[in-house]
Amino acid sequence: MSNLGSLFREIRMSKKWSIRQAAKKMGISYSYLSILEKGVDPRTGKDSNPKPETLKIISRAYDYPYEELMKAAGYLGDDNSIPRKFSLDIFVNNINLLIENMTIEEFSQDIYQKTGYHIKPSQIKSYLKGDIKPFPGTLHILSKYAEVTMDFWYTLNSKDTLEREREKYRQNKMKSYQEPFSKEYAVFYNLHNDIKIFLSSEENISYIKVAMEAKKKNIKPNTLKLLIDTIAEEKKG
């Protein structure tokens, strides 16, 4: 099994999906997904080599970073010119920081509750013993759980550096949320006061929805105003 195939299988297993379930969500055949997980096409004996389009489908189905799949498949290289060297000792140290006073079983359950991905207690114990190295998919799950970047796992950390990493992660996440909001607020801020008051009133939501529907159906404002004026005149009569 290739590293990429192992990654595919690891992500799928963490979601507790069968190959048929995963393939159905992707819109591909389960036999093809099986080939991708094995990493070798039995018909040719060559590496399966999924195309970027296929990786994008898998990324969406698994909610897994597309860029990381592209790197794992060899389409993209790391931005850093000096390759990072993974140390199992550093990884174990950082895992223990996250576990703190939890049991391995509690830690496994906590990861599942916060990320939706399942890392078995037996798997965690193997990491701590140094029996196996984590796949990139596992590191991404743990990064999401711990609210840290991938760089965290390549550096020996302490409780203080863990908190700093988390704070940086949250600030970047908040910034990504605020950017689109800031643009929308700027548009709202520049509106006429009477329009801002109208939009801010809960009583006017139904009118706003009708205006939105008219826009979707490409009804011009002048046409809509003419219709409103006609109805108003009829009500007077």
C-alpha positions as CSV (number, residue, x, y, z in Angstrom):
1,M,0.0,0.0,0.0
2,S,1.4,3.4,-1.0
3,N,1.6,6.3,1.4
4,L,-1.2,8.1,-0.4
5,G,-3.3,4.9,-0.4
6,S,-2.7,4.6,3.3
7,L,-3.7,8.2,3.8
8,F,-7.0,7.6,1.9
9,R,-7.8,4.5,4.0
10,E,-6.8,6.2,7.2
11,I,-9.2,9.1,6.6
12,R,-12.0,6.8,5.6
13,M,-11.6,4.6,8.6
14,S,-11.5,7.6,10.9
15,K,-15.0,8.4,9.6
16,K,-16.1,4.8,10.1
17,W,-17.2,4.6,6.4
18,S,-17.1,1.5,4.3
19,I,-15.5,1.7,0.9
20,R,-19.0,1.5,-0.7
21,Q,-20.3,4.4,1.6
22,A,-17.3,6.6,0.8
23,A,-17.4,5.9,-2.9
24,K,-21.1,6.7,-3.0
25,K,-20.5,10.1,-1.4
26,M,-17.8,10.8,-3.9
27,G,-19.8,9.6,-6.9
28,I,-17.1,7.1,-8.0
29,S,-17.1,3.3,-8.1
30,Y,-16.1,1.5,-4.9
31,S,-13.7,-0.7,-7.0
32,Y,-11.9,2.4,-8.1
33,L,-11.6,3.8,-4.6
34,S,-10.3,0.4,-3.5
35,I,-7.6,0.7,-6.2
36,L,-6.7,4.2,-4.9
37,E,-6.4,2.9,-1.3
38,K,-4.1,0.0,-2.5
39,G,-2.1,2.4,-4.5
40,V,-1.6,0.0,-7.4
41,D,-3.8,-0.7,-10.3
42,P,-4.0,-4.5,-10.6
43,R,-4.7,-4.3,-14.3
44,T,-1.5,-2.6,-15.1
45,G,0.6,-3.2,-12.0
46,K,1.4,0.5,-11.9
47,D,0.8,3.1,-9.3
48,S,-2.9,4.3,-9.3
49,N,-1.8,8.0,-9.6
50,P,-5.2,9.8,-9.1
51,K,-5.6,13.0,-11.0
52,P,-6.0,16.4,-9.3
53,E,-9.7,16.4,-10.2
54,T,-10.1,13.1,-8.4
55,L,-8.2,14.4,-5.4
56,K,-10.6,17.4,-5.3
57,I,-13.6,15.0,-5.2
58,I,-12.0,13.0,-2.4
59,S,-11.1,16.3,-0.5
60,R,-14.7,17.4,-0.6
61,A,-16.2,14.1,0.5
62,Y,-13.8,13.7,3.4
63,D,-13.6,17.4,4.3
64,Y,-9.9,17.1,4.1
65,P,-7.5,19.8,2.8
66,Y,-7.1,19.6,-1.0
67,E,-3.6,21.1,-0.9
68,E,-2.4,18.3,1.5
69,L,-3.7,15.6,-0.8
70,M,-2.0,17.3,-3.7
71,K,1.3,17.3,-1.7
72,A,0.8,13.6,-0.7
73,A,0.2,12.8,-4.4
74,G,3.4,14.6,-5.4
75,Y,1.7,17.4,-7.4
76,L,2.8,20.1,-4.9
77,G,5.9,20.5,-2.9
78,D,6.3,22.1,0.5
79,D,6.8,25.9,0.6
80,N,9.8,25.4,2.8
81,S,13.1,25.0,1.0
82,I,14.5,22.9,3.9
83,P,12.5,19.7,4.4
84,R,11.2,19.2,7.9
85,K,12.3,16.0,9.7
86,F,9.7,14.3,11.7
87,S,10.8,13.1,15.2
88,L,8.7,10.5,17.0
89,D,10.1,11.6,20.3
90,I,8.9,15.2,19.7
91,F,5.5,13.9,18.5
92,V,5.1,11.8,21.7
93,N,6.1,14.8,23.9
94,N,3.5,17.0,22.1
95,I,0.8,14.3,22.4
96,N,1.3,14.0,26.1
97,L,0.8,17.8,26.4
98,L,-2.6,17.3,24.9
99,I,-3.6,14.3,26.9
100,E,-2.7,15.9,30.3
101,N,-4.8,14.1,32.9
102,M,-7.1,12.2,30.5
103,T,-6.9,8.4,30.0
104,I,-6.1,7.2,26.5
105,E,-9.8,6.2,26.1
106,E,-11.0,9.6,27.2
107,F,-8.5,11.3,24.9
108,S,-9.7,9.2,21.9
109,Q,-13.3,10.1,22.7
110,D,-12.5,13.8,23.1
111,I,-10.9,13.8,19.7
112,Y,-14.0,12.2,18.1
113,Q,-16.4,14.6,19.9
114,K,-14.4,17.7,18.8
115,T,-13.4,16.8,15.3
116,G,-15.8,14.0,14.1
117,Y,-12.7,11.8,13.4
118,H,-11.9,8.6,15.4
119,I,-8.4,7.7,16.4
120,K,-8.5,4.4,18.3
121,P,-7.0,4.1,21.8
122,S,-4.9,1.2,20.6
123,Q,-3.5,3.4,17.8
124,I,-2.7,6.2,20.3
125,K,-1.0,3.7,22.6
126,S,1.2,2.5,19.7
127,Y,2.2,6.1,19.0
128,L,3.2,6.7,22.7
129,K,5.2,3.5,22.7
130,G,7.0,4.5,19.5
131,D,5.8,1.5,17.6
132,I,4.3,3.4,14.7
133,K,4.6,6.8,13.1
134,P,1.4,8.9,12.4
135,F,0.3,9.4,8.9
136,P,-0.2,13.0,7.6
137,G,-4.0,12.5,8.0
138,T,-3.6,11.8,11.7
139,L,-1.5,14.9,12.1
140,H,-4.2,17.0,10.4
141,I,-6.9,15.5,12.7
142,L,-4.8,16.2,15.8
143,S,-4.0,19.7,14.6
144,K,-7.7,20.4,14.2
145,Y,-8.3,19.0,17.7
146,A,-5.5,20.9,19.4
147,E,-6.1,24.1,17.4
148,V,-2.5,24.3,16.2
149,T,-0.8,24.4,12.8
150,M,1.1,21.4,11.3
151,D,4.4,23.0,12.3
152,F,3.5,22.2,15.9
153,W,4.3,18.6,15.4
154,Y,7.8,19.2,14.2
155,T,8.9,21.3,17.2
156,L,9.4,20.3,20.9
157,N,6.7,22.2,22.8
158,S,5.8,23.0,26.4
159,K,2.5,24.1,28.0
160,D,3.4,27.7,27.3
161,T,4.3,27.3,23.6
162,L,1.1,25.2,23.2
163,E,-1.0,28.0,24.5
164,R,0.8,30.5,22.2
165,E,0.2,28.2,19.2
166,R,-3.5,28.0,20.1
167,E,-3.8,31.7,20.5
168,K,-2.1,32.3,17.1
169,Y,-4.4,29.7,15.5
170,R,-7.5,31.3,17.0
171,Q,-6.5,34.8,15.9
172,N,-5.9,33.6,12.3
173,K,-9.2,31.8,12.3
174,M,-11.0,34.8,13.7
175,K,-9.3,37.0,11.1
176,S,-10.6,34.7,8.3
177,Y,-14.1,35.0,9.7
178,Q,-13.9,38.8,10.1
179,E,-12.7,39.6,6.6
180,P,-15.9,38.8,4.7
181,F,-17.9,40.3,7.6
182,S,-15.9,43.6,7.4
183,K,-16.7,43.9,3.7
184,E,-20.4,43.4,4.3
185,Y,-20.4,45.9,7.2
186,A,-18.7,48.5,5.0
187,V,-21.5,48.2,2.4
188,F,-24.1,48.4,5.1
189,Y,-22.4,51.4,6.8
190,N,-22.5,53.4,3.5
191,L,-26.2,53.0,3.0
192,H,-28.7,55.8,3.5
193,N,-29.9,56.0,7.1
194,D,-33.5,55.3,6.2
195,I,-32.5,52.1,4.4
196,K,-30.3,51.0,7.3
197,I,-33.2,51.5,9.7
198,F,-35.5,49.6,7.4
199,L,-33.1,46.7,7.0
200,S,-32.5,46.6,10.8
201,S,-36.2,46.1,11.6
202,E,-37.4,42.5,12.1
203,E,-40.9,43.6,11.0
204,N,-39.5,44.3,7.5
205,I,-38.0,40.9,6.9
206,S,-40.9,39.7,4.8
207,Y,-40.6,42.8,2.5
208,I,-36.8,42.2,2.2
209,K,-37.5,38.6,1.2
210,V,-39.9,39.7,-1.5
211,A,-37.4,42.2,-2.9
212,M,-34.8,39.5,-2.9
213,E,-37.1,37.2,-4.8
214,A,-37.9,39.9,-7.4
215,K,-34.1,40.4,-7.9
216,K,-33.6,36.6,-8.5
217,K,-36.4,36.7,-11.1
218,N,-34.8,39.7,-12.7
219,I,-37.8,42.0,-12.1
220,K,-36.6,45.6,-12.5
221,P,-37.0,48.0,-9.6
222,N,-39.1,50.3,-11.8
223,T,-41.4,47.5,-12.7
224,L,-41.8,46.5,-9.1
225,K,-42.5,50.1,-8.1
226,L,-45.1,50.4,-10.8
227,L,-46.9,47.3,-9.5
228,I,-46.8,48.7,-5.9
229,D,-48.2,52.1,-7.1
230,T,-51.0,50.3,-9.0
231,I,-52.0,48.2,-5.9
232,A,-51.9,51.3,-3.7
233,E,-54.2,53.2,-6.1
234,E,-56.6,50.3,-6.2
235,K,-56.7,50.2,-2.4
236,K,-57.6,54.0,-2.4
237,G,-60.5,53.4,-4.8
